[in-house]
């Protein structure tokens, strides 16, 4: 299987300014932030980075750390925009800023796959703050947005209101993704597209435990049952560095062997503004037709 790199280019409200020495400097609207980046193994283009804040990681390799602010930053967040979608960026205790900018090429790709399909119905699992959901809803798709976090779903609803999509046909569900998909299979439901961005480890609203390596194959098998020969895509992203794009690509190839279409896999990356190099951020696999 040939690996493909999907590279996110800078846009008006986001850019990877510089990277190196295990860190990255990014702009989010009018604010700049420094965050850890283990993949930035090279030297930065500039020695002196000016930023409003920096996330300093703790000693725990699985997370931890805190933001240190050099200039005032609105703690309640500030508005950003991607195409028609408006949303709130905000510094979080998890080192990111309330959305994943490297997903921008995925949002665009899904919109292309659905072009010409009248009122497609799509599913966003582990939907977080809903930018992927709204990217499709803005083009007329009927969406089902699932996340186990009540706070994330509330943030997604807020982003829908900012985007003028508060009344769009979106089902906002606080639920365990694997259990929801299993119920949809039993109901005989189908979708035109599925996006899933599962965490390495997580818990559902009723304490359900999610472990990526253990539970992902079963979830993909159930997602396959929600798609048919008229469906357009399934897109899977994985941020767990111990997994391989080749491995998740082969998992999808076997799961979708009975459907026409193409299975691809590769890496997500973001284009650095300073030198144009591509900073890898995640791996992905997808089926499409």
DRENDO-1510 file (C-alpha; in Angstrom, 1 decimal, always signed):
<recs>
REC; n; res; u; v; w
REC; 1; UNK; +0.0; +0.0; +0.0 .
REC; 2; UNK; +1.4; +3.4; -1.1 .
REC; 3; UNK; +1.3; +6.0; +1.7 .
REC; 4; UNK; -0.1; +9.4; +1.0 .
REC; 5; UNK; +0.6; +12.7; +2.9 .
REC; 6; UNK; -2.2; +15.1; +3.4 .
REC; 7; UNK; -0.7; +18.5; +4.1 .
REC; 8; UNK; -2.7; +21.3; +5.7 .
REC; 9; UNK; -1.8; +24.7; +4.2 .
REC; 10; UNK; -1.9; +27.9; +6.2 .
REC; 11; UNK; -5.2; +29.9; +6.1 .
REC; 12; UNK; -6.2; +33.3; +7.3 .
REC; 13; UNK; -6.9; +32.3; +10.9 .
REC; 14; UNK; -4.3; +29.6; +11.4 .
REC; 15; UNK; -0.7; +28.9; +10.5 .
REC; 16; UNK; +2.3; +26.9; +11.7 .
REC; 17; UNK; +4.8; +29.8; +11.9 .
REC; 18; UNK; +8.0; +27.8; +12.8 .
REC; 19; UNK; +9.0; +24.5; +14.3 .
REC; 20; UNK; +12.1; +22.8; +15.7 .
REC; 21; UNK; +13.8; +21.5; +18.9 .
REC; 22; UNK; +10.7; +19.6; +19.9 .
REC; 23; UNK; +8.4; +22.7; +19.8 .
REC; 24; UNK; +6.2; +24.5; +17.4 .
REC; 25; UNK; +5.1; +28.2; +17.1 .
REC; 26; UNK; +1.5; +28.7; +15.7 .
REC; 27; UNK; -0.8; +31.6; +15.1 .
REC; 28; UNK; -4.5; +31.3; +16.0 .
REC; 29; UNK; -6.0; +34.5; +14.8 .
REC; 30; UNK; -4.2; +37.4; +16.4 .
REC; 31; UNK; -2.6; +35.2; +19.1 .
REC; 32; UNK; +0.6; +33.1; +18.9 .
REC; 33; UNK; +1.4; +30.1; +21.0 .
REC; 34; UNK; +4.3; +27.7; +21.6 .
REC; 35; UNK; +3.4; +24.0; +22.1 .
REC; 36; UNK; +5.5; +20.8; +22.5 .
REC; 37; UNK; +6.0; +18.9; +19.2 .
REC; 38; UNK; +8.0; +15.7; +19.5 .
REC; 39; UNK; +8.1; +15.3; +15.7 .
REC; 40; UNK; +10.0; +18.6; +15.2 .
REC; 41; UNK; +13.4; +16.9; +15.3 .
REC; 42; UNK; +15.1; +19.7; +13.3 .
REC; 43; UNK; +16.3; +23.2; +14.3 .
REC; 44; UNK; +13.9; +26.1; +14.1 .
REC; 45; UNK; +14.2; +28.7; +11.4 .
REC; 46; UNK; +14.4; +31.5; +14.1 .
REC; 47; UNK; +16.1; +31.4; +17.4 .
REC; 48; UNK; +13.8; +33.9; +19.2 .
REC; 49; UNK; +10.1; +33.1; +19.3 .
REC; 50; UNK; +7.6; +35.8; +20.4 .
REC; 51; UNK; +4.3; +34.3; +21.7 .
REC; 52; UNK; +1.4; +35.1; +23.9 .
REC; 53; UNK; +1.7; +31.8; +25.7 .
REC; 54; UNK; +3.5; +28.5; +25.9 .
REC; 55; UNK; +2.3; +25.1; +27.1 .
REC; 56; UNK; +5.0; +23.6; +29.3 .
REC; 57; UNK; +4.6; +19.8; +29.6 .
REC; 58; UNK; +4.9; +18.0; +32.9 .
REC; 59; UNK; +7.0; +15.0; +33.6 .
REC; 60; UNK; +4.2; +12.5; +32.8 .
REC; 61; UNK; +4.6; +11.2; +29.2 .
REC; 62; UNK; +0.9; +10.7; +28.9 .
REC; 63; UNK; +0.0; +14.3; +29.5 .
REC; 64; UNK; +0.1; +16.9; +32.1 .
REC; 65; UNK; +1.6; +20.4; +32.1 .
REC; 66; UNK; +0.3; +23.9; +32.1 .
REC; 67; UNK; +0.0; +27.1; +30.1 .
REC; 68; UNK; +2.4; +30.0; +30.9 .
REC; 69; UNK; +1.1; +33.3; +29.5 .
REC; 70; UNK; +3.4; +36.2; +28.5 .
REC; 71; UNK; +0.7; +38.5; +27.3 .
REC; 72; UNK; -3.1; +38.5; +28.1 .
REC; 73; UNK; -5.2; +35.9; +26.3 .
REC; 74; UNK; -9.0; +35.7; +26.6 .
REC; 75; UNK; -9.6; +32.7; +28.8 .
REC; 76; UNK; -13.2; +32.4; +27.5 .
REC; 77; UNK; -11.8; +32.1; +24.0 .
REC; 78; UNK; -11.9; +34.1; +20.8 .
REC; 79; UNK; -13.6; +33.5; +17.4 .
REC; 80; UNK; -11.8; +32.0; +14.4 .
REC; 81; UNK; -13.1; +31.0; +10.9 .
REC; 82; UNK; -12.5; +28.2; +8.4 .
REC; 83; UNK; -14.4; +28.8; +5.1 .
REC; 84; UNK; -18.0; +29.3; +6.3 .
REC; 85; UNK; -17.5; +27.7; +9.7 .
REC; 86; UNK; -17.0; +30.0; +12.7 .
REC; 87; UNK; -15.8; +28.6; +16.0 .
REC; 88; UNK; -14.2; +29.4; +19.3 .
REC; 89; UNK; -10.5; +28.8; +19.9 .
REC; 90; UNK; -9.4; +28.5; +23.6 .
REC; 91; UNK; -6.4; +27.3; +25.5 .
REC; 92; UNK; -7.3; +24.0; +27.2 .
REC; 93; UNK; -5.6; +21.9; +29.9 .
REC; 94; UNK; -4.8; +19.3; +27.2 .
REC; 95; UNK; -2.3; +21.6; +25.4 .
REC; 96; UNK; -4.4; +22.1; +22.3 .
REC; 97; UNK; -6.8; +25.0; +21.5 .
REC; 98; UNK; -10.2; +23.5; +21.1 .
REC; 99; UNK; -9.8; +22.1; +17.6 .
REC; 100; UNK; -7.2; +20.3; +15.4 .
REC; 101; UNK; -6.1; +22.5; +12.5 .
REC; 102; UNK; -4.3; +19.6; +10.7 .
REC; 103; UNK; -7.8; +18.2; +10.0 .
REC; 104; UNK; -8.5; +21.1; +7.5 .
REC; 105; UNK; -7.5; +19.0; +4.4 .
REC; 106; UNK; -9.8; +16.2; +5.7 .
REC; 107; UNK; -12.8; +18.6; +6.0 .
REC; 108; UNK; -12.2; +19.7; +2.4 .
REC; 109; UNK; -11.8; +16.1; +1.2 .
REC; 110; UNK; -15.1; +15.0; +2.7 .
REC; 111; UNK; -16.9; +17.9; +1.2 .
REC; 112; UNK; -15.5; +16.9; -2.2 .
REC; 113; UNK; -16.6; +13.3; -1.8 .
REC; 114; UNK; -20.2; +14.4; -1.0 .
REC; 115; UNK; -20.4; +16.8; -3.9 .
REC; 116; UNK; -23.5; +16.2; -6.0 .
REC; 117; UNK; -25.1; +14.0; -3.4 .
REC; 118; UNK; -28.5; +15.4; -2.4 .
REC; 119; UNK; -28.9; +15.8; +1.4 .
REC; 120; UNK; -26.3; +13.2; +2.4 .
REC; 121; UNK; -26.4; +11.8; +5.9 .
REC; 122; UNK; -23.1; +11.6; +7.7 .
REC; 123; UNK; -21.7; +10.5; +11.1 .
REC; 124; UNK; -19.0; +12.2; +13.1 .
REC; 125; UNK; -17.7; +9.9; +15.9 .
REC; 126; UNK; -15.6; +11.4; +18.7 .
REC; 127; UNK; -16.8; +14.7; +17.2 .
REC; 128; UNK; -15.3; +16.9; +19.9 .
REC; 129; UNK; -16.1; +20.6; +19.3 .
REC; 130; UNK; -17.8; +19.9; +16.0 .
REC; 131; UNK; -15.7; +21.7; +13.3 .
REC; 132; UNK; -15.8; +18.6; +11.0 .
REC; 133; UNK; -19.6; +18.3; +11.6 .
REC; 134; UNK; -20.1; +21.9; +10.7 .
REC; 135; UNK; -17.8; +21.8; +7.7 .
REC; 136; UNK; -20.3; +19.2; +6.2 .
REC; 137; UNK; -23.5; +20.8; +7.6 .
REC; 138; UNK; -22.6; +24.1; +5.9 .
REC; 139; UNK; -22.8; +22.3; +2.6 .
REC; 140; UNK; -26.2; +20.7; +3.3 .
REC; 141; UNK; -25.4; +17.4; +4.8 .
REC; 142; UNK; -27.6; +16.0; +7.6 .
REC; 143; UNK; -25.2; +15.2; +10.5 .
REC; 144; UNK; -25.1; +12.9; +13.5 .
REC; 145; UNK; -22.5; +14.2; +16.0 .
REC; 146; UNK; -21.4; +11.8; +18.8 .
REC; 147; UNK; -19.1; +12.5; +21.7 .
REC; 148; UNK; -18.9; +11.1; +25.2 .
REC; 149; UNK; -18.1; +14.6; +26.7 .
REC; 150; UNK; -21.1; +16.8; +27.6 .
REC; 151; UNK; -18.7; +19.8; +27.6 .
REC; 152; UNK; -17.5; +19.1; +24.1 .
REC; 153; UNK; -21.0; +18.7; +22.7 .
REC; 154; UNK; -22.0; +22.0; +24.3 .
REC; 155; UNK; -19.0; +23.6; +22.7 .
REC; 156; UNK; -20.0; +22.1; +19.4 .
REC; 157; UNK; -23.5; +23.5; +19.7 .
REC; 158; UNK; -22.0; +26.9; +20.5 .
REC; 159; UNK; -19.8; +26.7; +17.4 .
REC; 160; UNK; -23.0; +25.8; +15.3 .
REC; 161; UNK; -24.6; +29.0; +16.6 .
REC; 162; UNK; -21.5; +31.1; +15.7 .
REC; 163; UNK; -21.7; +29.6; +12.2 .
REC; 164; UNK; -25.4; +30.4; +11.8 .
REC; 165; UNK; -26.1; +26.6; +11.8 .
REC; 166; UNK; -28.0; +26.4; +15.1 .
REC; 167; UNK; -31.1; +25.2; +13.2 .
REC; 168; UNK; -29.3; +22.9; +10.8 .
REC; 169; UNK; -30.2; +19.2; +10.7 .
REC; 170; UNK; -27.6; +18.0; +13.2 .
REC; 171; UNK; -28.3; +15.4; +16.0 .
REC; 172; UNK; -26.0; +16.3; +18.9 .
REC; 173; UNK; -25.5; +13.1; +21.0 .
REC; 174; UNK; -23.6; +12.6; +24.3 .
REC; 175; UNK; -22.9; +8.9; +24.0 .
REC; 176; UNK; -20.3; +6.2; +23.9 .
REC; 177; UNK; -19.2; +6.0; +20.2 .
REC; 178; UNK; -18.8; +2.2; +20.1 .
REC; 179; UNK; -22.2; +1.5; +21.8 .
REC; 180; UNK; -23.9; +4.0; +19.6 .
REC; 181; UNK; -22.6; +2.5; +16.4 .
REC; 182; UNK; -23.6; -1.0; +17.6 .
REC; 183; UNK; -27.1; +0.2; +18.2 .
REC; 184; UNK; -27.2; +1.8; +14.7 .
REC; 185; UNK; -26.2; -1.5; +13.2 .
REC; 186; UNK; -29.0; -3.3; +15.0 .
REC; 187; UNK; -31.4; -0.6; +13.7 .
REC; 188; UNK; -30.4; -1.2; +10.1 .
REC; 189; UNK; -29.2; +2.3; +9.6 .
REC; 190; UNK; -26.9; +3.5; +6.8 .
REC; 191; UNK; -24.7; +6.6; +6.2 .
REC; 192; UNK; -23.1; +8.2; +3.2 .
REC; 193; UNK; -19.9; +9.0; +5.1 .
REC; 194; UNK; -18.3; +8.4; +8.5 .
REC; 195; UNK; -15.5; +10.4; +10.2 .
REC; 196; UNK; -13.9; +9.1; +13.3 .
REC; 197; UNK; -11.0; +10.4; +15.3 .
REC; 198; UNK; -10.7; +8.1; +18.3 .
REC; 199; UNK; -8.5; +8.8; +21.3 .
REC; 200; UNK; -5.8; +6.5; +22.5 .
REC; 201; UNK; -7.7; +6.1; +25.8 .
REC; 202; UNK; -11.0; +7.4; +27.0 .
REC; 203; UNK; -14.2; +6.9; +28.9 .
REC; 204; UNK; -17.8; +7.0; +27.9 .
REC; 205; UNK; -20.5; +8.9; +29.7 .
REC; 206; UNK; -21.3; +5.9; +31.8 .
REC; 207; UNK; -17.7; +5.0; +32.5 .
REC; 208; UNK; -17.2; +2.8; +29.5 .
REC; 209; UNK; -13.5; +2.2; +28.9 .
REC; 210; UNK; -12.0; +2.8; +25.4 .
REC; 211; UNK; -8.5; +1.5; +24.5 .
REC; 212; UNK; -7.5; +2.2; +20.9 .
REC; 213; UNK; -5.5; -1.0; +20.1 .
REC; 214; UNK; -8.1; -3.2; +21.7 .
REC; 215; UNK; -11.4; -1.7; +20.5 .
REC; 216; UNK; -10.7; +0.0; +17.1 .
REC; 217; UNK; -11.0; -3.1; +14.9 .
REC; 218; UNK; -14.5; -3.9; +16.3 .
REC; 219; UNK; -15.6; -0.3; +15.8 .
REC; 220; UNK; -14.4; -0.3; +12.2 .
REC; 221; UNK; -16.2; -3.6; +11.6 .
REC; 222; UNK; -19.4; -2.0; +12.9 .
REC; 223; UNK; -18.9; +1.2; +10.9 .
REC; 224; UNK; -18.5; -0.9; +7.7 .
REC; 225; UNK; -22.0; -2.3; +8.4 .
REC; 226; UNK; -23.4; +1.3; +8.3 .
REC; 227; UNK; -22.0; +1.9; +4.8 .
REC; 228; UNK; -23.0; +0.4; +1.5 .
REC; 229; UNK; -22.1; +0.5; -2.2 .
REC; 230; UNK; -23.8; +4.0; -2.4 .
REC; 231; UNK; -21.8; +5.4; +0.4 .
REC; 232; UNK; -19.0; +7.8; -0.3 .
REC; 233; UNK; -16.3; +7.5; +2.4 .
REC; 234; UNK; -15.0; +6.5; +5.8 .
REC; 235; UNK; -12.1; +8.5; +7.2 .
REC; 236; UNK; -10.1; +7.4; +10.3 .
REC; 237; UNK; -7.4; +9.5; +12.0 .
REC; 238; UNK; -5.1; +8.2; +14.7 .
REC; 239; UNK; -2.8; +10.3; +16.9 .
REC; 240; UNK; -1.3; +7.4; +18.8 .
REC; 241; UNK; +2.3; +7.4; +17.6 .
REC; 242; UNK; +2.8; +3.7; +18.4 .
REC; 243; UNK; +0.4; +2.7; +15.6 .
REC; 244; UNK; +1.4; +2.5; +11.9 .
REC; 245; UNK; -0.4; +4.0; +8.9 .
REC; 246; UNK; +0.3; +0.7; +7.1 .
REC; 247; UNK; -1.4; -1.2; +9.9 .
REC; 248; UNK; -4.6; +0.8; +10.0 .
REC; 249; UNK; -4.7; +0.9; +6.2 .
REC; 250; UNK; -4.6; -2.9; +6.1 .
REC; 251; UNK; -7.3; -3.1; +8.7 .
REC; 252; UNK; -9.6; -0.9; +6.5 .
REC; 253; UNK; -8.6; -2.9; +3.4 .
REC; 254; UNK; -9.8; -6.1; +4.9 .
REC; 255; UNK; -12.9; -4.6; +6.5 .
REC; 256; UNK; -14.0; -3.0; +3.1 .
REC; 257; UNK; -12.9; -5.9; +0.8 .
REC; 258; UNK; -16.5; -6.6; -0.1 .
REC; 259; UNK; -17.3; -3.0; -1.2 .
REC; 260; UNK; -16.2; -1.3; -4.4 .
REC; 261; UNK; -13.9; +1.7; -3.9 .
REC; 262; UNK; -10.3; +2.5; -2.8 .
REC; 263; UNK; -8.5; +2.2; +0.5 .
REC; 264; UNK; -5.6; +4.6; +1.2 .
REC; 265; UNK; -3.4; +5.4; +4.2 .
REC; 266; UNK; -0.8; +7.9; +5.1 .
REC; 267; UNK; +0.1; +10.8; +7.4 .
REC; 268; UNK; -1.4; +14.1; +8.2 .
REC; 269; UNK; +1.0; +17.1; +8.2 .
REC; 270; UNK; +0.9; +20.9; +8.5 .
REC; 271; UNK; +2.9; +23.2; +6.2 .
REC; 272; UNK; +5.4; +25.4; +8.1 .
REC; 273; UNK; +5.3; +29.1; +7.0 .
REC; 274; UNK; +8.9; +29.8; +7.7 .
REC; 275; UNK; +10.4; +27.2; +5.3 .
REC; 276; UNK; +7.6; +25.3; +3.7 .
REC; 277; UNK; +8.5; +22.0; +5.3 .
REC; 278; UNK; +5.8; +19.5; +6.4 .
REC; 279; UNK; +5.4; +18.8; +10.1 .
REC; 280; UNK; +3.8; +15.3; +10.6 .
REC; 281; UNK; +1.0; +15.2; +13.1 .
REC; 282; UNK; -1.0; +12.0; +12.8 .
REC; 283; UNK; -1.7; +8.9; +10.7 .
REC; 284; UNK; -4.9; +8.2; +8.8 .
REC; 285; UNK; -6.6; +5.6; +6.6 .
REC; 286; UNK; -9.7; +6.0; +4.4 .
REC; 287; UNK; -12.1; +4.1; +2.2 .
REC; 288; UNK; -13.8; +6.0; -0.6 .
REC; 289; UNK; -15.7; +5.6; -3.8 .
</recs>
